[in-house]
Amino acid sequence: MPKKEHVKKVNAVICAYFAHTGYLTQEEAKELCGLEQNGFDEAYQKAGNIFNQIGSEPDKGVSKLFAHLSHEVDEYMKHISGYGIA
């Protein structure tokens, strides 16, 4: 898999999270991330995990989002670098 695919997957989870919040539609999120439908579906499920853990409490802050996001995209990040970070 080309390296940029893993970056697209990380981006897709972020975009899909904003679809879960209602800020973007699913179609807008899919367009922004540039993945095919089944790749986006996987990202949407991961974003749903994040949304369920944060819930509807926006006061949890962005640090809470990134804590859950890092868990969901860890496998993609390992492909980007051996340490899981770019």
TAPEQUI-V475345 format. One record per residue. N is the residue number from 1. SS is DSSP state (H for helix, E for strand, L for the rest). PHI is phi in radians with two decimals (999 if undefined). D_LAST is the distance of its C-alpha to the last C-alpha in whole Angstrom. Layout:
N_SS_PHI_D_LAST + N_SS_PHI_D_LAST
This chain:
1_L_999_17 + 2_L_-1.03_15 + 3_H_-0.97_11 + 4_H_-1.16_12 + 5_H_-1.12_14 + 6_H_-1.19_11 + 7_H_-1.18_10 + 8_H_-1.05_14 + 9_H_-1.16_14 + 10_H_-1.09_12 + 11_H_-1.05_14 + 12_H_-1.10_17 + 13_H_-1.12_17 + 14_H_-1.12_16 + 15_H_-1.08_19 + 16_H_-1.14_21 + 17_H_-1.05_21 + 18_H_-1.18_23 + 19_H_-1.23_25 + 20_H_-1.11_26 + 21_H_-1.37_27 + 22_L_1.63_29 + 23_L_-1.26_27 + 24_L_-2.14_27 + 25_L_-1.43_29 + 26_H_-1.07_27 + 27_H_-1.12_28 + 28_H_-1.11_26 + 29_H_-1.11_23 + 30_H_-1.09_23 + 31_H_-1.09_24 + 32_H_-1.13_21 + 33_H_-1.50_18 + 34_L_1.30_20 + 35_L_-1.74_20 + 36_L_-1.24_24 + 37_H_-1.00_26 + 38_H_-1.19_25 + 39_H_-1.16_21 + 40_H_-1.18_22 + 41_H_-1.03_24 + 42_H_-1.10_22 + 43_H_-1.12_19 + 44_H_-1.11_23 + 45_H_-1.15_24 + 46_H_-1.10_20 + 47_H_-1.12_21 + 48_H_-1.10_24 + 49_H_-1.06_23 + 50_H_-1.10_21 + 51_H_-1.04_24 + 52_H_-1.15_27 + 53_H_-1.32_25 + 54_H_-1.42_25 + 55_L_1.25_29 + 56_L_-1.73_30 + 57_L_-1.86_30 + 58_H_-1.10_28 + 59_H_-1.27_29 + 60_H_-1.18_26 + 61_H_1.45_24 + 62_H_-1.20_20 + 63_H_-1.10_19 + 64_H_-1.16_21 + 65_H_-1.04_19 + 66_H_-1.20_15 + 67_H_-1.09_17 + 68_H_-1.29_18 + 69_H_-1.06_15 + 70_H_-1.05_13 + 71_H_-1.12_15 + 72_H_-1.28_16 + 73_H_-1.84_12 + 74_H_-0.95_11 + 75_H_-1.11_13 + 76_H_-1.22_11 + 77_H_-1.13_7 + 78_H_-1.13_9 + 79_H_-1.38_9 + 80_H_-1.37_6 + 81_L_-2.64_6 + 82_L_-1.12_9 + 83_L_-1.65_8 + 84_L_1.53_7 + 85_L_-2.31_4 + 86_L_-1.33_0
